[in-house]
Amino acid sequence: ALLRRHGHDPSALLQILIEAQDIDGWLPAPTLTQIAAAIKLPRARVEGVAGFYSFLYDRPVGRYRVLFSDNITDRMLGNRALMDALCRKLWVEPDKVSEDGLVSIATTSCTGLCDQGPALLVNGRAIGQLNHRRINEIAELIRQQRPLEQWPTEYFQIDDNIRRRDALLQLDMLPGAALAAAVARGREGWLAEMQASNLRGRGGAGFATAVKWASARNATEVRKVVVCNADEGEPGTFKDRVLLNTCADLVFEGMTLAAWAVGADSGFLYLRGEYRYLRPQLEAVLARRRAAGLLGKGILGEAGFDFDIAIHLGAGAYVCGEETALLESLEGKRGTPRIRPPFPVTHGYLGRPTVVNNVETLAKTCLIALEGGTAFAATGTAQSAGTKLLSISGDCAAPGIYEYPFGVSIARILEDCGASDTQAVQVGGAAGICLAAYEFQRRIAYEDVPTAGAFMIFDGSRDLFEVARAFVHFFAHESCGFCTPCRVGTALLKGFMDKLNDGHGAKADLADIDWLDRLLKNASHCGLGSAAPNPVIDTLQKFRPAYERRLVSLDFEPAFDLDAALAEARQLTARDDPGAHLQTHEEDGR
Ligand code: SF4
């Protein structure tokens, strides 16, 4: 039935695997064989896709699958101690399945709940605000094998925590109002309005949205596609979660506005696996919009304006936030970034012209349709029109969502969210920039501090080396492995940071980190690899004492004791003479 529902379509492979896993909790080998045969793909291809995504399992997991969010902000709130406590109470080791198959407990990358952490996912449902009392209760519920539907509903309550509203979050729009305004202008008139707005992509890169739309519109292929990138995987960001939770109509309306401009007939919302719990309510919004004639054939009575949206789930791969990796994933493949050109606007989903926009970017287009491009461009700075949503977390009194006109200073934001004794702010997530106190007059804007929205605050008690080390571990884990500089470079970087942490670091290691930075920046295939050293380089420049106090010597220090490692070999060969010891050779100069 599952395969029939997807029409035996190879491009639905990832969705088929996700749904097949829902049946048994994991993907046994015969299931992969069956799927491969049914959709006529080589079994190796199916296995390759299944092996790529961290939320797809090739071995049994517990009937209760608990994943603790492991962003640095979760760690600051004590997630590791809570995880250890749950493991002890349920007699299970981390990353293992309990002997009775009841439960498995592990960590996962940031789950987008940094404003209400520490957090976890249990069978895909999110629970925030963990503490020892709640962990005790969860352990008891699991021991009693209570279905999630019978767990206290307040566990699953996810707050929006909107602390500051500006143009977008103040917008009270009836579904269809922005669309009607754009349709009244005609396709060309609407695109002209978008051009006047100077809207730039809110996903981080800041590309001009109207230029993207015009390129797709001018592409010769008739069938065009609009994709909303809701794969919000950057550690520390959660604004898209809030927009999808409370303003889904704005997001879907924005997708339809894009379709009107470019002439697209199909759309996808690519929803990160960590936000799967939002899917039922998003499907309900889509159903409502279809019933209201805002999706489907002849939208708003306009002949030839046919457009509908499907939701596709991701499965725990950060790299799929990169637009070409996302398209690969949408086509049911491993999320490996494509070589560009050609660009998605001419050759995107299944080779069709495709517009890929961020959730916030699309929501903002409703403002432009309603108020006009010039009014939109009047807010913000010269190169950064409009407002920006920030996801604020870490050491402050009021974490949550803050919307500001571009140009707001870091100092003002820190004051508004009740931060004190701030040592550093990581803006833009792990791949972003770490700002020290002397930079707090800098401004959020593409021309100064660009960001997709993450804003993590660290006060004077935090060790910035540990912050950087956590991000480096994150990148090493999330590298897709496609290109050698990133696959090996991120692992080496992790090794250097661990070596420093273990007290074996030397000054030469810091120079090697610099060298790795250049290698990753120049030779990586996509932004993940080139950004991976950023947190280390930034903190090394601005918080060097955090590194230097970990150096045991200024000279070369091996990562481990080679002579001790040879002990077993000496024993096997029954040798323990001076010549069999490394140190003797070195001292002899041999
Ligand atoms: Fe994959 Fe890293 Fe290469 Fe990007 S840079 S393609 S994430 S291996």
Boltz pocket constraint, residues with backbone or C-beta under 6 A from the ligand:
constraints:
  - pocket:
      binder: B
      contacts: [[A, 319], [A, 336], [A, 337], [A, 478], [A, 479], [A, 480], [A, 481], [A, 482], [A, 483], [A, 484], [A, 486], [A, 487], [A, 524], [A, 525], [A, 526], [A, 527], [A, 528], [A, 529], [A, 530]]
      max_distance: 6.0
